[in-house]
Amino acid sequence: MALNTIIQEKFRNAFDFKCFSLIIEAYQVTINEKIIQLDWNENDIAQELCEKLDGNPKRLQWFISATREFHLSTTTNKKKGFADKLPRVDLRMSSIISKLEFKYFFEAKRLKENDSGLKRSYIDDGMDRFTCKKYPSGCMLGFLLQGNVNKTVKGINKLLIKDKRNAQTLNSKKNYSHKYYFESKHIEIGILKHLIFDFTNMQN
């Protein structure tokens, strides 16, 4: 049984790495093609990333499927109309490897350095949905549309500290695929990963 757990963990880590690679490469394509508009909604950007991800041949090579606006199932309160009230996560990637199914979820939020409301939403409607386990394991995506990444993250951290959640602040970590990668620690779920995609230099 222990061996099976070890093998499953190896598959899980490899799958998570591939999901990260695909979403980061999708972001890089949008930057190169200067597609994203700074006045776009969160769902507009997520859709564009999903389309670029879908067109990446690595996705087929790795047997990974991607779904945007994925409804999360529930086992309680199944009454008429319950499906319309199910929580939706912005992007789900999944794969079946050696008869094991793996899923990874991305929750995306728009960010601006000078907009505390968006930073608050990043915490309350993003991070907290992972920490309360409303969303399964996954990663936060921050779409920066104005300002500086580090100053924006500092603003998020100020709000967390104001909420007396000092231990949950975002900390920059080295990632060879993406410059702006952060992690936050949470008692409920352990490490929550954050990718900040900087769209501020888009010129169309």
C-alpha positions as CSV (number, residue, x, y, z in Angstrom):
1,M,0.0,0.0,0.0
2,A,2.9,2.4,0.9
3,L,4.5,1.8,-2.5
4,N,1.2,2.6,-4.3
5,T,1.0,5.8,-2.3
6,I,4.5,6.8,-3.3
7,I,3.8,6.0,-7.0
8,Q,0.6,8.0,-6.9
9,E,2.4,10.9,-5.3
10,K,5.0,10.8,-8.1
11,F,2.2,10.9,-10.7
12,R,0.5,13.7,-8.9
13,N,3.7,15.8,-8.8
14,A,4.4,15.2,-12.4
15,F,0.8,16.1,-13.4
16,D,0.9,19.3,-11.3
17,F,4.2,20.3,-13.0
18,K,2.7,19.8,-16.5
19,C,-0.4,21.9,-15.5
20,F,1.9,24.7,-14.4
21,S,3.9,24.4,-17.7
22,L,0.8,24.6,-19.8
23,I,-0.8,27.6,-18.1
24,I,2.6,29.5,-18.1
25,E,3.2,28.7,-21.8
26,A,-0.4,29.9,-22.6
27,Y,0.4,33.2,-20.8
28,Q,3.7,33.6,-22.8
29,V,1.8,33.1,-26.1
30,T,-0.7,35.8,-25.2
31,I,2.2,38.2,-24.3
32,N,4.0,37.4,-27.5
33,E,0.9,37.9,-29.6
34,K,-0.2,41.0,-27.6
35,I,-3.7,39.7,-27.4
36,I,-5.0,40.7,-24.0
37,Q,-6.7,44.0,-23.6
38,L,-6.4,45.8,-20.2
39,D,-10.1,46.5,-20.0
40,W,-11.0,42.9,-20.5
41,N,-13.0,41.0,-17.8
42,E,-11.5,38.2,-15.8
43,N,-13.4,35.6,-17.8
44,D,-12.2,37.1,-21.1
45,I,-8.6,36.6,-20.1
46,A,-9.2,33.2,-18.7
47,Q,-10.9,32.2,-22.0
48,E,-8.0,33.4,-24.0
49,L,-5.5,31.5,-21.8
50,C,-7.7,28.4,-22.1
51,E,-7.7,28.6,-25.9
52,K,-4.0,29.0,-26.1
53,L,-3.6,26.1,-23.6
54,D,-6.0,24.0,-25.7
55,G,-3.9,24.6,-28.8
56,N,-0.6,23.5,-27.2
57,P,0.5,20.1,-28.6
58,K,2.0,19.2,-25.3
59,R,-1.5,19.0,-23.9
60,L,-2.3,16.0,-26.1
61,Q,1.1,14.5,-25.6
62,W,0.5,14.6,-21.8
63,F,-3.2,13.4,-22.1
64,I,-4.4,16.5,-20.3
65,S,-7.9,18.0,-20.9
66,A,-8.8,21.6,-19.8
67,T,-12.3,23.0,-19.0
68,R,-13.1,26.6,-18.2
69,E,-15.8,27.6,-15.7
70,F,-16.0,24.1,-14.3
71,H,-18.9,23.4,-11.9
72,L,-17.8,21.6,-8.7
73,S,-20.1,18.8,-7.6
74,T,-21.8,18.5,-4.2
75,T,-23.5,15.7,-2.3
76,T,-25.7,17.9,-0.1
77,N,-28.9,20.0,-0.7
78,K,-29.8,18.4,-4.0
79,K,-33.1,20.2,-4.6
80,K,-34.6,21.7,-7.7
81,G,-32.2,24.3,-9.1
82,F,-29.2,23.1,-7.1
83,A,-27.0,22.8,-10.3
84,D,-27.3,26.6,-11.0
85,K,-26.0,27.3,-7.5
86,L,-22.9,25.1,-7.7
87,P,-19.6,26.8,-7.2
88,R,-17.5,27.3,-10.3
89,V,-13.8,27.4,-10.5
90,D,-12.2,29.3,-13.5
91,L,-10.1,26.5,-15.0
92,R,-9.8,22.7,-14.4
93,M,-7.2,20.5,-15.9
94,S,-7.5,16.7,-15.6
95,S,-5.8,13.5,-16.8
96,I,-6.1,9.8,-16.3
97,I,-2.7,8.2,-15.8
98,S,-2.3,4.4,-15.1
99,K,-6.0,4.2,-14.1
100,L,-5.6,7.1,-11.7
101,E,-7.5,10.4,-12.3
102,F,-5.8,13.7,-11.4
103,K,-7.4,17.1,-11.3
104,Y,-5.9,20.6,-10.9
105,F,-7.9,23.8,-10.4
106,F,-7.0,27.4,-11.1
107,E,-9.0,30.3,-9.7
108,A,-8.3,33.6,-11.5
109,K,-8.7,37.2,-10.2
110,R,-7.9,40.6,-11.8
111,L,-5.4,42.7,-9.9
112,K,-4.4,46.4,-10.0
113,E,-1.7,47.9,-7.7
114,N,-4.0,50.9,-6.9
115,D,-7.2,48.9,-6.4
116,S,-7.7,47.6,-2.9
117,G,-11.1,46.1,-3.8
118,L,-9.5,43.8,-6.4
119,K,-6.9,42.7,-3.8
120,R,-9.6,42.1,-1.3
121,S,-11.5,39.9,-3.8
122,Y,-8.2,38.0,-4.5
123,I,-8.3,37.0,-0.8
124,D,-12.0,36.6,0.0
125,D,-13.2,35.2,-3.3
126,G,-10.0,33.4,-4.3
127,M,-7.6,32.3,-1.6
128,D,-10.4,31.6,0.9
129,R,-12.2,29.3,-1.4
130,F,-9.2,27.0,-1.4
131,T,-8.5,27.4,2.4
132,C,-12.2,26.6,3.3
133,K,-11.9,23.6,0.8
134,K,-14.7,24.9,-1.3
135,Y,-12.3,24.4,-4.1
136,P,-10.1,21.2,-4.3
137,S,-6.3,21.5,-4.6
138,G,-5.0,24.0,-7.1
139,C,-3.4,27.4,-7.7
140,M,-4.4,31.1,-7.7
141,L,-3.9,33.1,-10.9
142,G,-3.5,36.9,-10.6
143,F,-4.0,38.9,-13.7
144,L,-2.1,42.2,-13.2
145,L,-3.6,44.9,-15.3
146,Q,-2.1,48.0,-13.7
147,G,1.0,48.7,-11.6
148,N,3.9,46.6,-10.3
149,V,3.7,42.9,-9.4
150,N,5.7,43.1,-6.1
151,K,3.9,46.3,-4.9
152,T,0.6,44.7,-5.7
153,V,1.5,41.5,-3.8
154,K,2.7,43.7,-0.9
155,G,-0.8,45.3,-0.9
156,I,-2.4,41.8,-0.7
157,N,-0.1,41.0,2.2
158,K,-1.0,44.2,4.0
159,L,-4.7,43.2,3.9
160,L,-3.9,39.7,5.2
161,I,-1.8,41.3,8.1
162,K,-4.7,43.7,8.8
163,D,-6.9,40.6,9.1
164,K,-4.4,39.1,11.6
165,R,-3.4,36.5,9.0
166,N,0.3,37.2,9.0
167,A,1.3,33.6,8.6
168,Q,-0.7,33.4,5.3
169,T,1.1,36.2,3.4
170,L,2.4,35.5,-0.1
171,N,6.2,34.9,-0.3
172,S,8.2,34.9,-3.5
173,K,9.7,31.6,-4.5
174,K,12.1,30.6,-7.2
175,N,10.4,29.0,-10.2
176,Y,12.4,28.4,-13.4
177,S,9.4,28.7,-15.6
178,H,7.9,31.9,-14.3
179,K,9.3,35.0,-12.6
180,Y,6.3,35.9,-10.4
181,Y,5.6,32.8,-8.4
182,F,4.5,33.0,-4.8
183,E,3.4,30.6,-2.0
184,S,1.3,31.1,1.0
185,K,1.0,28.7,4.0
186,H,-2.3,27.7,5.5
187,I,-3.1,25.4,8.4
188,E,-6.2,24.0,6.5
189,I,-4.5,23.0,3.2
190,G,-0.7,23.5,3.6
191,I,0.9,25.4,0.7
192,L,-1.3,27.5,-1.7
193,K,0.5,28.4,-4.9
194,H,0.1,31.7,-6.7
195,L,1.1,32.7,-10.3
196,I,0.9,36.4,-11.1
197,F,0.6,37.1,-14.8
198,D,1.7,40.6,-15.7
199,F,-0.2,42.1,-18.6
200,T,0.7,45.7,-17.9
201,N,3.0,46.1,-20.9
202,M,0.6,45.0,-23.5
203,Q,0.6,47.4,-26.5
204,N,-1.9,46.9,-29.2
